């Protein structure tokens, strides 16, 4: 396990020493539901872009290896969470 950093090794050691406690079935179900909801994309929107912006976003998406709709969705999500600031 030479490829693990110090923190990762400490986590594995802690787990091996039975220092971890289950948070219970109810908390697990709550977390599973939150994870499921975070991946649902159930709203559709239409936006108008300039030809240049549309082309540029497609190029960026190709560079990232993802569909351009996914890139746009990611940008909006990051902005909403405060991880992407407007200029």
PyMOL Python script that loads the backbone (N, CA, C, O; Angstrom):
from pymol import cmd

cmd.read_pdbstr("""\
ATOM      1  N   UNK A   1       0.812  -1.192   0.000  1.00  0.00           N
ATOM      2  CA  UNK A   1       0.000   0.000   0.000  1.00  0.00           C
ATOM      3  C   UNK A   1       0.858   1.259   0.000  1.00  0.00           C
ATOM      4  O   UNK A   1       0.501   2.260   0.621  1.00  0.00           O
ATOM      5  N   UNK A   2       1.974   1.206  -0.687  1.00  0.00           N
ATOM      6  CA  UNK A   2       2.862   2.363  -0.754  1.00  0.00           C
ATOM      7  C   UNK A   2       2.243   3.528  -1.518  1.00  0.00           C
ATOM      8  O   UNK A   2       2.701   4.663  -1.387  1.00  0.00           O
ATOM      9  N   UNK A   3       1.219   3.266  -2.305  1.00  0.00           N
ATOM     10  CA  UNK A   3       0.584   4.310  -3.096  1.00  0.00           C
ATOM     11  C   UNK A   3      -0.382   5.166  -2.286  1.00  0.00           C
ATOM     12  O   UNK A   3      -0.858   6.188  -2.782  1.00  0.00           O
ATOM     13  N   UNK A   4      -0.682   4.771  -1.047  1.00  0.00           N
ATOM     14  CA  UNK A   4      -1.593   5.539  -0.202  1.00  0.00           C
ATOM     15  C   UNK A   4      -0.842   6.631   0.542  1.00  0.00           C
ATOM     16  O   UNK A   4       0.307   6.449   0.943  1.00  0.00           O
ATOM     17  N   UNK A   5      -1.508   7.777   0.724  1.00  0.00           N
ATOM     18  CA  UNK A   5      -0.879   8.832   1.515  1.00  0.00           C
ATOM     19  C   UNK A   5      -1.131   8.580   3.009  1.00  0.00           C
ATOM     20  O   UNK A   5      -1.832   7.636   3.373  1.00  0.00           O
ATOM     21  N   UNK A   6      -0.564   9.415   3.854  1.00  0.00           N
ATOM     22  CA  UNK A   6      -0.639   9.224   5.299  1.00  0.00           C
ATOM     23  C   UNK A   6      -2.084   9.192   5.794  1.00  0.00           C
ATOM     24  O   UNK A   6      -2.453   8.328   6.590  1.00  0.00           O
ATOM     25  N   UNK A   7      -2.896  10.131   5.324  1.00  0.00           N
ATOM     26  CA  UNK A   7      -4.298  10.198   5.770  1.00  0.00           C
ATOM     27  C   UNK A   7      -5.070   8.945   5.366  1.00  0.00           C
ATOM     28  O   UNK A   7      -5.865   8.425   6.149  1.00  0.00           O
ATOM     29  N   UNK A   8      -4.841   8.463   4.151  1.00  0.00           N
ATOM     30  CA  UNK A   8      -5.526   7.250   3.697  1.00  0.00           C
ATOM     31  C   UNK A   8      -5.122   6.043   4.537  1.00  0.00           C
ATOM     32  O   UNK A   8      -5.961   5.207   4.874  1.00  0.00           O
ATOM     33  N   UNK A   9      -3.847   5.954   4.871  1.00  0.00           N
ATOM     34  CA  UNK A   9      -3.370   4.851   5.709  1.00  0.00           C
ATOM     35  C   UNK A   9      -3.998   4.914   7.099  1.00  0.00           C
ATOM     36  O   UNK A   9      -4.352   3.881   7.667  1.00  0.00           O
ATOM     37  N   UNK A  10      -4.137   6.127   7.651  1.00  0.00           N
ATOM     38  CA  UNK A  10      -4.762   6.284   8.966  1.00  0.00           C
ATOM     39  C   UNK A  10      -6.222   5.863   8.937  1.00  0.00           C
ATOM     40  O   UNK A  10      -6.711   5.257   9.891  1.00  0.00           O
ATOM     41  N   UNK A  11      -6.917   6.173   7.868  1.00  0.00           N
ATOM     42  CA  UNK A  11      -8.323   5.786   7.738  1.00  0.00           C
ATOM     43  C   UNK A  11      -8.453   4.264   7.690  1.00  0.00           C
ATOM     44  O   UNK A  11      -9.306   3.689   8.367  1.00  0.00           O
ATOM     45  N   UNK A  12      -7.621   3.626   6.904  1.00  0.00           N
ATOM     46  CA  UNK A  12      -7.660   2.165   6.804  1.00  0.00           C
ATOM     47  C   UNK A  12      -7.332   1.533   8.152  1.00  0.00           C
ATOM     48  O   UNK A  12      -7.992   0.580   8.568  1.00  0.00           O
ATOM     49  N   UNK A  13      -6.327   2.050   8.830  1.00  0.00           N
ATOM     50  CA  UNK A  13      -5.952   1.525  10.149  1.00  0.00           C
ATOM     51  C   UNK A  13      -7.103   1.693  11.141  1.00  0.00           C
ATOM     52  O   UNK A  13      -7.399   0.782  11.913  1.00  0.00           O
ATOM     53  N   UNK A  14      -7.738   2.840  11.118  1.00  0.00           N
ATOM     54  CA  UNK A  14      -8.875   3.109  11.996  1.00  0.00           C
ATOM     55  C   UNK A  14     -10.011   2.133  11.714  1.00  0.00           C
ATOM     56  O   UNK A  14     -10.631   1.614  12.643  1.00  0.00           O
ATOM     57  N   UNK A  15     -10.283   1.885  10.449  1.00  0.00           N
ATOM     58  CA  UNK A  15     -11.342   0.945  10.079  1.00  0.00           C
ATOM     59  C   UNK A  15     -10.978  -0.470  10.531  1.00  0.00           C
ATOM     60  O   UNK A  15     -11.813  -1.182  11.089  1.00  0.00           O
ATOM     61  N   UNK A  16      -9.740  -0.869  10.291  1.00  0.00           N
ATOM     62  CA  UNK A  16      -9.283  -2.207  10.692  1.00  0.00           C
ATOM     63  C   UNK A  16      -9.351  -2.404  12.203  1.00  0.00           C
ATOM     64  O   UNK A  16      -9.525  -3.530  12.669  1.00  0.00           O
ATOM     65  N   UNK A  17      -9.216  -1.326  12.973  1.00  0.00           N
ATOM     66  CA  UNK A  17      -9.271  -1.403  14.440  1.00  0.00           C
ATOM     67  C   UNK A  17     -10.697  -1.281  14.980  1.00  0.00           C
ATOM     68  O   UNK A  17     -10.901  -1.079  16.177  1.00  0.00           O
ATOM     69  N   UNK A  18     -11.679  -1.406  14.088  1.00  0.00           N
ATOM     70  CA  UNK A  18     -13.104  -1.336  14.458  1.00  0.00           C
ATOM     71  C   UNK A  18     -13.464  -0.050  15.195  1.00  0.00           C
ATOM     72  O   UNK A  18     -14.262  -0.066  16.132  1.00  0.00           O
ATOM     73  N   UNK A  19     -12.869   1.064  14.765  1.00  0.00           N
ATOM     74  CA  UNK A  19     -13.169   2.352  15.377  1.00  0.00           C
ATOM     75  C   UNK A  19     -14.349   3.050  14.699  1.00  0.00           C
ATOM     76  O   UNK A  19     -14.725   4.152  15.100  1.00  0.00           O
ATOM     77  N   UNK A  20     -14.919   2.439  13.704  1.00  0.00           N
ATOM     78  CA  UNK A  20     -16.030   3.036  12.965  1.00  0.00           C
ATOM     79  C   UNK A  20     -17.341   2.466  13.483  1.00  0.00           C
ATOM     80  O   UNK A  20     -17.426   1.281  13.805  1.00  0.00           O
ATOM     81  N   UNK A  21     -18.356   3.305  13.562  1.00  0.00           N
ATOM     82  CA  UNK A  21     -19.665   2.897  14.062  1.00  0.00           C
ATOM     83  C   UNK A  21     -20.709   3.228  12.996  1.00  0.00           C
ATOM     84  O   UNK A  21     -20.703   4.314  12.417  1.00  0.00           O
ATOM     85  N   UNK A  22     -21.595   2.279  12.751  1.00  0.00           N
ATOM     86  CA  UNK A  22     -22.665   2.499  11.780  1.00  0.00           C
ATOM     87  C   UNK A  22     -23.603   3.581  12.275  1.00  0.00           C
ATOM     88  O   UNK A  22     -23.895   3.664  13.469  1.00  0.00           O
ATOM     89  N   UNK A  23     -24.075   4.409  11.356  1.00  0.00           N
ATOM     90  CA  UNK A  23     -25.009   5.468  11.733  1.00  0.00           C
ATOM     91  C   UNK A  23     -26.458   4.974  11.694  1.00  0.00           C
ATOM     92  O   UNK A  23     -27.377   5.746  11.966  1.00  0.00           O
ATOM     93  N   UNK A  24     -26.667   3.725  11.366  1.00  0.00           N
ATOM     94  CA  UNK A  24     -27.999   3.144  11.402  1.00  0.00           C
ATOM     95  C   UNK A  24     -28.698   3.139  10.062  1.00  0.00           C
ATOM     96  O   UNK A  24     -28.319   3.847   9.130  1.00  0.00           O
ATOM     97  N   UNK A  25     -29.741   2.310   9.995  1.00  0.00           N
ATOM     98  CA  UNK A  25     -30.478   2.129   8.742  1.00  0.00           C
ATOM     99  C   UNK A  25     -31.225   3.390   8.325  1.00  0.00           C
ATOM    100  O   UNK A  25     -31.291   3.714   7.139  1.00  0.00           O
ATOM    101  N   UNK A  26     -31.788   4.102   9.303  1.00  0.00           N
ATOM    102  CA  UNK A  26     -32.555   5.311   8.969  1.00  0.00           C
ATOM    103  C   UNK A  26     -31.668   6.367   8.318  1.00  0.00           C
ATOM    104  O   UNK A  26     -32.050   6.965   7.313  1.00  0.00           O
ATOM    105  N   UNK A  27     -30.494   6.597   8.884  1.00  0.00           N
ATOM    106  CA  UNK A  27     -29.558   7.580   8.324  1.00  0.00           C
ATOM    107  C   UNK A  27     -29.090   7.133   6.949  1.00  0.00           C
ATOM    108  O   UNK A  27     -28.928   7.951   6.044  1.00  0.00           O
ATOM    109  N   UNK A  28     -28.873   5.821   6.794  1.00  0.00           N
ATOM    110  CA  UNK A  28     -28.437   5.288   5.501  1.00  0.00           C
ATOM    111  C   UNK A  28     -29.492   5.554   4.436  1.00  0.00           C
ATOM    112  O   UNK A  28     -29.166   5.992   3.333  1.00  0.00           O
ATOM    113  N   UNK A  29     -30.775   5.287   4.767  1.00  0.00           N
ATOM    114  CA  UNK A  29     -31.850   5.530   3.810  1.00  0.00           C
ATOM    115  C   UNK A  29     -31.931   7.012   3.458  1.00  0.00           C
ATOM    116  O   UNK A  29     -32.147   7.370   2.301  1.00  0.00           O
ATOM    117  N   UNK A  30     -31.758   7.867   4.456  1.00  0.00           N
ATOM    118  CA  UNK A  30     -31.785   9.316   4.223  1.00  0.00           C
ATOM    119  C   UNK A  30     -30.678   9.729   3.255  1.00  0.00           C
ATOM    120  O   UNK A  30     -30.909  10.512   2.334  1.00  0.00           O
ATOM    121  N   UNK A  31     -29.488   9.204   3.469  1.00  0.00           N
ATOM    122  CA  UNK A  31     -28.354   9.534   2.613  1.00  0.00           C
ATOM    123  C   UNK A  31     -28.532   8.963   1.204  1.00  0.00           C
ATOM    124  O   UNK A  31     -28.172   9.612   0.222  1.00  0.00           O
ATOM    125  N   UNK A  32     -29.087   7.750   1.104  1.00  0.00           N
ATOM    126  CA  UNK A  32     -29.336   7.163  -0.210  1.00  0.00           C
ATOM    127  C   UNK A  32     -30.340   8.003  -0.992  1.00  0.00           C
ATOM    128  O   UNK A  32     -30.163   8.229  -2.189  1.00  0.00           O
ATOM    129  N   UNK A  33     -31.391   8.467  -0.320  1.00  0.00           N
ATOM    130  CA  UNK A  33     -32.398   9.303  -0.976  1.00  0.00           C
ATOM    131  C   UNK A  33     -31.798  10.628  -1.432  1.00  0.00           C
ATOM    132  O   UNK A  33     -32.099  11.106  -2.526  1.00  0.00           O
ATOM    133  N   UNK A  34     -30.950  11.222  -0.593  1.00  0.00           N
ATOM    134  CA  UNK A  34     -30.292  12.478  -0.956  1.00  0.00           C
ATOM    135  C   UNK A  34     -29.397  12.277  -2.180  1.00  0.00           C
ATOM    136  O   UNK A  34     -29.360  13.123  -3.073  1.00  0.00           O
ATOM    137  N   UNK A  35     -28.681  11.160  -2.217  1.00  0.00           N
ATOM    138  CA  UNK A  35     -27.817  10.866  -3.364  1.00  0.00           C
ATOM    139  C   UNK A  35     -28.647  10.671  -4.625  1.00  0.00           C
ATOM    140  O   UNK A  35     -28.281  11.156  -5.696  1.00  0.00           O
ATOM    141  N   UNK A  36     -29.765   9.962  -4.498  1.00  0.00           N
ATOM    142  CA  UNK A  36     -30.637   9.726  -5.650  1.00  0.00           C
ATOM    143  C   UNK A  36     -31.198  11.046  -6.173  1.00  0.00           C
ATOM    144  O   UNK A  36     -31.217  11.278  -7.382  1.00  0.00           O
ATOM    145  N   UNK A  37     -31.651  11.906  -5.269  1.00  0.00           N
ATOM    146  CA  UNK A  37     -32.230  13.184  -5.673  1.00  0.00           C
ATOM    147  C   UNK A  37     -31.192  14.087  -6.338  1.00  0.00           C
ATOM    148  O   UNK A  37     -31.525  14.874  -7.224  1.00  0.00           O
ATOM    149  N   UNK A  38     -29.942  13.971  -5.909  1.00  0.00           N
ATOM    150  CA  UNK A  38     -28.899  14.835  -6.474  1.00  0.00           C
ATOM    151  C   UNK A  38     -28.554  14.456  -7.911  1.00  0.00           C
ATOM    152  O   UNK A  38     -27.961  15.255  -8.636  1.00  0.00           O
ATOM    153  N   UNK A  39     -28.920  13.249  -8.325  1.00  0.00           N
ATOM    154  CA  UNK A  39     -28.609  12.830  -9.691  1.00  0.00           C
ATOM    155  C   UNK A  39     -29.799  12.957 -10.635  1.00  0.00           C
ATOM    156  O   UNK A  39     -29.644  12.820 -11.848  1.00  0.00           O
ATOM    157  N   UNK A  40     -30.989  13.219 -10.085  1.00  0.00           N
ATOM    158  CA  UNK A  40     -32.166  13.369 -10.941  1.00  0.00           C
ATOM    159  C   UNK A  40     -32.103  14.681 -11.707  1.00  0.00           C
ATOM    160  O   UNK A  40     -31.833  15.740 -11.141  1.00  0.00           O
ATOM    161  N   UNK A  41     -32.350  14.590 -12.963  1.00  0.00           N
ATOM    162  CA  UNK A  41     -32.435  15.796 -13.786  1.00  0.00           C
ATOM    163  C   UNK A  41     -33.819  15.776 -14.409  1.00  0.00           C
ATOM    164  O   UNK A  41     -34.030  15.225 -15.489  1.00  0.00           O
ATOM    165  N   UNK A  42     -34.753  16.391 -13.701  1.00  0.00           N
ATOM    166  CA  UNK A  42     -36.136  16.278 -14.125  1.00  0.00           C
ATOM    167  C   UNK A  42     -36.754  17.586 -14.597  1.00  0.00           C
ATOM    168  O   UNK A  42     -37.966  17.658 -14.800  1.00  0.00           O
ATOM    169  N   UNK A  43     -35.952  18.606 -14.770  1.00  0.00           N
ATOM    170  CA  UNK A  43     -36.445  19.884 -15.278  1.00  0.00           C
ATOM    171  C   UNK A  43     -35.726  20.220 -16.574  1.00  0.00           C
ATOM    172  O   UNK A  43     -34.509  20.071 -16.691  1.00  0.00           O
ATOM    173  N   UNK A  44     -36.504  20.674 -17.538  1.00  0.00           N
ATOM    174  CA  UNK A  44     -35.944  21.038 -18.834  1.00  0.00           C
ATOM    175  C   UNK A  44     -36.074  22.552 -19.007  1.00  0.00           C
ATOM    176  O   UNK A  44     -37.095  23.140 -18.648  1.00  0.00           O
ATOM    177  N   UNK A  45     -35.039  23.172 -19.554  1.00  0.00           N
ATOM    178  CA  UNK A  45     -35.103  24.609 -19.839  1.00  0.00           C
ATOM    179  C   UNK A  45     -34.642  24.842 -21.267  1.00  0.00           C
ATOM    180  O   UNK A  45     -33.944  24.013 -21.850  1.00  0.00           O
ATOM    181  N   UNK A  46     -35.031  25.955 -21.812  1.00  0.00           N
ATOM    182  CA  UNK A  46     -34.551  26.389 -23.125  1.00  0.00           C
ATOM    183  C   UNK A  46     -33.827  27.713 -22.926  1.00  0.00           C
ATOM    184  O   UNK A  46     -34.324  28.605 -22.239  1.00  0.00           O
ATOM    185  N   UNK A  47     -32.662  27.834 -23.527  1.00  0.00           N
ATOM    186  CA  UNK A  47     -31.921  29.091 -23.453  1.00  0.00           C
ATOM    187  C   UNK A  47     -31.459  29.478 -24.851  1.00  0.00           C
ATOM    188  O   UNK A  47     -31.277  28.624 -25.718  1.00  0.00           O
ATOM    189  N   UNK A  48     -31.277  30.748 -25.051  1.00  0.00           N
ATOM    190  CA  UNK A  48     -30.761  31.253 -26.318  1.00  0.00           C
ATOM    191  C   UNK A  48     -29.310  31.663 -26.108  1.00  0.00           C
ATOM    192  O   UNK A  48     -28.983  32.375 -25.159  1.00  0.00           O
ATOM    193  N   UNK A  49     -28.453  31.205 -27.002  1.00  0.00           N
ATOM    194  CA  UNK A  49     -27.028  31.534 -26.958  1.00  0.00           C
ATOM    195  C   UNK A  49     -26.613  32.129 -28.292  1.00  0.00           C
ATOM    196  O   UNK A  49     -27.240  31.893 -29.325  1.00  0.00           O
ATOM    197  N   UNK A  50     -25.550  32.898 -28.241  1.00  0.00           N
ATOM    198  CA  UNK A  50     -24.975  33.339 -29.507  1.00  0.00           C
ATOM    199  C   UNK A  50     -24.336  32.125 -30.181  1.00  0.00           C
ATOM    200  O   UNK A  50     -23.990  31.148 -29.518  1.00  0.00           O
ATOM    201  N   UNK A  51     -24.187  32.196 -31.472  1.00  0.00           N
ATOM    202  CA  UNK A  51     -23.556  31.103 -32.216  1.00  0.00           C
ATOM    203  C   UNK A  51     -22.154  30.826 -31.667  1.00  0.00           C
ATOM    204  O   UNK A  51     -21.748  29.673 -31.530  1.00  0.00           O
ATOM    205  N   UNK A  52     -21.419  31.904 -31.355  1.00  0.00           N
ATOM    206  CA  UNK A  52     -20.057  31.748 -30.833  1.00  0.00           C
ATOM    207  C   UNK A  52     -20.057  31.055 -29.472  1.00  0.00           C
ATOM    208  O   UNK A  52     -19.272  30.132 -29.251  1.00  0.00           O
ATOM    209  N   UNK A  53     -20.929  31.491 -28.553  1.00  0.00           N
ATOM    210  CA  UNK A  53     -20.989  30.849 -27.239  1.00  0.00           C
ATOM    211  C   UNK A  53     -21.365  29.377 -27.368  1.00  0.00           C
ATOM    212  O   UNK A  53     -20.792  28.521 -26.693  1.00  0.00           O
ATOM    213  N   UNK A  54     -22.335  29.087 -28.242  1.00  0.00           N
ATOM    214  CA  UNK A  54     -22.755  27.707 -28.467  1.00  0.00           C
ATOM    215  C   UNK A  54     -21.580  26.865 -28.973  1.00  0.00           C
ATOM    216  O   UNK A  54     -21.349  25.758 -28.487  1.00  0.00           O
ATOM    217  N   UNK A  55     -20.849  27.390 -29.941  1.00  0.00           N
ATOM    218  CA  UNK A  55     -19.692  26.674 -30.485  1.00  0.00           C
ATOM    219  C   UNK A  55     -18.623  26.488 -29.413  1.00  0.00           C
ATOM    220  O   UNK A  55     -18.076  25.397 -29.253  1.00  0.00           O
ATOM    221  N   UNK A  56     -18.329  27.570 -28.677  1.00  0.00           N
ATOM    222  CA  UNK A  56     -17.285  27.504 -27.650  1.00  0.00           C
ATOM    223  C   UNK A  56     -17.616  26.490 -26.553  1.00  0.00           C
ATOM    224  O   UNK A  56     -16.730  25.776 -26.084  1.00  0.00           O
ATOM    225  N   UNK A  57     -18.883  26.424 -26.144  1.00  0.00           N
ATOM    226  CA  UNK A  57     -19.253  25.473 -25.093  1.00  0.00           C
ATOM    227  C   UNK A  57     -19.147  24.044 -25.617  1.00  0.00           C
ATOM    228  O   UNK A  57     -18.781  23.135 -24.872  1.00  0.00           O
ATOM    229  N   UNK A  58     -19.465  23.843 -26.895  1.00  0.00           N
ATOM    230  CA  UNK A  58     -19.312  22.517 -27.482  1.00  0.00           C
ATOM    231  C   UNK A  58     -17.834  22.104 -27.531  1.00  0.00           C
ATOM    232  O   UNK A  58     -17.496  20.952 -27.260  1.00  0.00           O
ATOM    233  N   UNK A  59     -16.971  23.043 -27.875  1.00  0.00           N
ATOM    234  CA  UNK A  59     -15.536  22.759 -27.923  1.00  0.00           C
ATOM    235  C   UNK A  59     -15.029  22.406 -26.526  1.00  0.00           C
ATOM    236  O   UNK A  59     -14.308  21.423 -26.353  1.00  0.00           O
ATOM    237  N   UNK A  60     -15.413  23.222 -25.515  1.00  0.00           N
ATOM    238  CA  UNK A  60     -14.987  22.936 -24.127  1.00  0.00           C
ATOM    239  C   UNK A  60     -15.476  21.556 -23.687  1.00  0.00           C
ATOM    240  O   UNK A  60     -14.738  20.805 -23.051  1.00  0.00           O
ATOM    241  N   UNK A  61     -16.708  21.230 -24.024  1.00  0.00           N
ATOM    242  CA  UNK A  61     -17.264  19.927 -23.642  1.00  0.00           C
ATOM    243  C   UNK A  61     -16.479  18.792 -24.292  1.00  0.00           C
ATOM    244  O   UNK A  61     -16.196  17.779 -23.652  1.00  0.00           O
ATOM    245  N   UNK A  62     -16.130  18.964 -25.566  1.00  0.00           N
ATOM    246  CA  UNK A  62     -15.330  17.936 -26.242  1.00  0.00           C
ATOM    247  C   UNK A  62     -13.972  17.782 -25.576  1.00  0.00           C
ATOM    248  O   UNK A  62     -13.479  16.665 -25.412  1.00  0.00           O
ATOM    249  N   UNK A  63     -13.363  18.906 -25.192  1.00  0.00           N
ATOM    250  CA  UNK A  63     -12.075  18.852 -24.496  1.00  0.00           C
ATOM    251  C   UNK A  63     -12.191  18.090 -23.181  1.00  0.00           C
ATOM    252  O   UNK A  63     -11.276  17.366 -22.790  1.00  0.00           O
ATOM    253  N   UNK A  64     -13.329  18.259 -22.500  1.00  0.00           N
ATOM    254  CA  UNK A  64     -13.564  17.582 -21.217  1.00  0.00           C
ATOM    255  C   UNK A  64     -14.057  16.145 -21.409  1.00  0.00           C
ATOM    256  O   UNK A  64     -14.039  15.345 -20.473  1.00  0.00           O
ATOM    257  N   UNK A  65     -14.494  15.828 -22.623  1.00  0.00           N
ATOM    258  CA  UNK A  65     -14.995  14.482 -22.908  1.00  0.00           C
ATOM    259  C   UNK A  65     -16.391  14.236 -22.363  1.00  0.00           C
ATOM    260  O   UNK A  65     -16.736  13.108 -22.011  1.00  0.00           O
ATOM    261  N   UNK A  66     -17.196  15.296 -22.293  1.00  0.00           N
ATOM    262  CA  UNK A  66     -18.562  15.170 -21.790  1.00  0.00           C
ATOM    263  C   UNK A  66     -19.531  15.857 -22.749  1.00  0.00           C
ATOM    264  O   UNK A  66     -19.119  16.715 -23.529  1.00  0.00           O
ATOM    265  N   UNK A  67     -20.806  15.493 -22.702  1.00  0.00           N
ATOM    266  CA  UNK A  67     -21.790  16.193 -23.544  1.00  0.00           C
ATOM    267  C   UNK A  67     -21.907  17.664 -23.141  1.00  0.00           C
ATOM    268  O   UNK A  67     -21.728  18.007 -21.973  1.00  0.00           O
ATOM    269  N   UNK A  68     -22.204  18.521 -24.102  1.00  0.00           N
ATOM    270  CA  UNK A  68     -22.243  19.953 -23.800  1.00  0.00           C
ATOM    271  C   UNK A  68     -23.366  20.301 -22.834  1.00  0.00           C
ATOM    272  O   UNK A  68     -23.235  21.246 -22.055  1.00  0.00           O
ATOM    273  N   UNK A  69     -24.486  19.542 -22.870  1.00  0.00           N
ATOM    274  CA  UNK A  69     -25.563  19.799 -21.915  1.00  0.00           C
ATOM    275  C   UNK A  69     -25.099  19.524 -20.488  1.00  0.00           C
ATOM    276  O   UNK A  69     -25.466  20.244 -19.560  1.00  0.00           O
ATOM    277  N   UNK A  70     -24.294  18.486 -20.318  1.00  0.00           N
ATOM    278  CA  UNK A  70     -23.757  18.146 -19.004  1.00  0.00           C
ATOM    279  C   UNK A  70     -22.832  19.257 -18.517  1.00  0.00           C
ATOM    280  O   UNK A  70     -22.859  19.614 -17.339  1.00  0.00           O
ATOM    281  N   UNK A  71     -22.020  19.801 -19.411  1.00  0.00           N
ATOM    282  CA  UNK A  71     -21.126  20.894 -19.041  1.00  0.00           C
ATOM    283  C   UNK A  71     -21.920  22.120 -18.607  1.00  0.00           C
ATOM    284  O   UNK A  71     -21.593  22.743 -17.597  1.00  0.00           O
ATOM    285  N   UNK A  72     -22.952  22.469 -19.354  1.00  0.00           N
ATOM    286  CA  UNK A  72     -23.782  23.621 -18.999  1.00  0.00           C
ATOM    287  C   UNK A  72     -24.445  23.392 -17.643  1.00  0.00           C
ATOM    288  O   UNK A  72     -24.474  24.294 -16.806  1.00  0.00           O
ATOM    289  N   UNK A  73     -24.973  22.201 -17.425  1.00  0.00           N
ATOM    290  CA  UNK A  73     -25.608  21.864 -16.146  1.00  0.00           C
ATOM    291  C   UNK A  73     -24.605  21.973 -15.001  1.00  0.00           C
ATOM    292  O   UNK A  73     -24.938  22.470 -13.925  1.00  0.00           O
ATOM    293  N   UNK A  74     -23.387  21.512 -15.230  1.00  0.00           N
ATOM    294  CA  UNK A  74     -22.342  21.579 -14.211  1.00  0.00           C
ATOM    295  C   UNK A  74     -21.979  23.026 -13.878  1.00  0.00           C
ATOM    296  O   UNK A  74     -21.782  23.372 -12.713  1.00  0.00           O
ATOM    297  N   UNK A  75     -21.893  23.855 -14.899  1.00  0.00           N
ATOM    298  CA  UNK A  75     -21.578  25.275 -14.686  1.00  0.00           C
ATOM    299  C   UNK A  75     -22.661  25.940 -13.846  1.00  0.00           C
ATOM    300  O   UNK A  75     -22.359  26.682 -12.912  1.00  0.00           O
ATOM    301  N   UNK A  76     -23.917  25.676 -14.177  1.00  0.00           N
ATOM    302  CA  UNK A  76     -25.032  26.251 -13.417  1.00  0.00           C
ATOM    303  C   UNK A  76     -25.005  25.755 -11.975  1.00  0.00           C
ATOM    304  O   UNK A  76     -25.190  26.539 -11.044  1.00  0.00           O
ATOM    305  N   UNK A  77     -24.776  24.459 -11.787  1.00  0.00           N
ATOM    306  CA  UNK A  77     -24.725  23.892 -10.436  1.00  0.00           C
ATOM    307  C   UNK A  77     -23.604  24.529  -9.613  1.00  0.00           C
ATOM    308  O   UNK A  77     -23.819  24.916  -8.464  1.00  0.00           O
ATOM    309  N   UNK A  78     -22.424  24.636 -10.190  1.00  0.00           N
ATOM    310  CA  UNK A  78     -21.290  25.235  -9.478  1.00  0.00           C
ATOM    311  C   UNK A  78     -21.573  26.693  -9.124  1.00  0.00           C
ATOM    312  O   UNK A  78     -21.231  27.142  -8.030  1.00  0.00           O
ATOM    313  N   UNK A  79     -22.183  27.420 -10.024  1.00  0.00           N
ATOM    314  CA  UNK A  79     -22.521  28.818  -9.765  1.00  0.00           C
ATOM    315  C   UNK A  79     -23.509  28.912  -8.601  1.00  0.00           C
ATOM    316  O   UNK A  79     -23.342  29.738  -7.704  1.00  0.00           O
ATOM    317  N   UNK A  80     -24.533  28.065  -8.622  1.00  0.00           N
ATOM    318  CA  UNK A  80     -25.538  28.072  -7.557  1.00  0.00           C
ATOM    319  C   UNK A  80     -24.951  27.710  -6.194  1.00  0.00           C
ATOM    320  O   UNK A  80     -25.438  28.187  -5.169  1.00  0.00           O
ATOM    321  N   UNK A  81     -23.934  26.891  -6.168  1.00  0.00           N
ATOM    322  CA  UNK A  81     -23.300  26.479  -4.910  1.00  0.00           C
ATOM    323  C   UNK A  81     -22.181  27.423  -4.483  1.00  0.00           C
ATOM    324  O   UNK A  81     -21.522  27.188  -3.470  1.00  0.00           O
ATOM    325  N   UNK A  82     -21.964  28.492  -5.251  1.00  0.00           N
ATOM    326  CA  UNK A  82     -20.939  29.460  -4.889  1.00  0.00           C
ATOM    327  C   UNK A  82     -19.530  29.031  -5.248  1.00  0.00           C
ATOM    328  O   UNK A  82     -18.563  29.651  -4.806  1.00  0.00           O
ATOM    329  N   UNK A  83     -19.398  27.977  -6.045  1.00  0.00           N
ATOM    330  CA  UNK A  83     -18.075  27.486  -6.427  1.00  0.00           C
ATOM    331  C   UNK A  83     -17.596  28.087  -7.743  1.00  0.00           C
ATOM    332  O   UNK A  83     -16.462  27.862  -8.166  1.00  0.00           O
ATOM    333  N   UNK A  84     -18.475  28.855  -8.384  1.00  0.00           N
ATOM    334  CA  UNK A  84     -18.144  29.508  -9.644  1.00  0.00           C
ATOM    335  C   UNK A  84     -18.634  30.946  -9.506  1.00  0.00           C
ATOM    336  O   UNK A  84     -19.828  31.186  -9.324  1.00  0.00           O
ATOM    337  N   UNK A  85     -17.732  31.877  -9.589  1.00  0.00           N
ATOM    338  CA  UNK A  85     -18.077  33.278  -9.393  1.00  0.00           C
ATOM    339  C   UNK A  85     -18.204  33.993 -10.725  1.00  0.00           C
ATOM    340  O   UNK A  85     -17.477  33.701 -11.674  1.00  0.00           O
ATOM    341  N   UNK A  86     -19.136  34.934 -10.786  1.00  0.00           N
ATOM    342  CA  UNK A  86     -19.257  35.736 -11.988  1.00  0.00           C
ATOM    343  C   UNK A  86     -18.144  36.782 -11.996  1.00  0.00           C
ATOM    344  O   UNK A  86     -17.624  37.152 -10.944  1.00  0.00           O
ATOM    345  N   UNK A  87     -17.794  37.241 -13.156  1.00  0.00           N
ATOM    346  CA  UNK A  87     -16.698  38.209 -13.243  1.00  0.00           C
ATOM    347  C   UNK A  87     -17.180  39.629 -13.149  1.00  0.00           C
ATOM    348  O   UNK A  87     -16.376  40.559 -13.206  1.00  0.00           O
TER     349      UNK A  87
END
""", "prot")
cmd.dss("prot")
cmd.show_as("cartoon", "prot")
cmd.util.cbc("prot")
cmd.orient("prot")
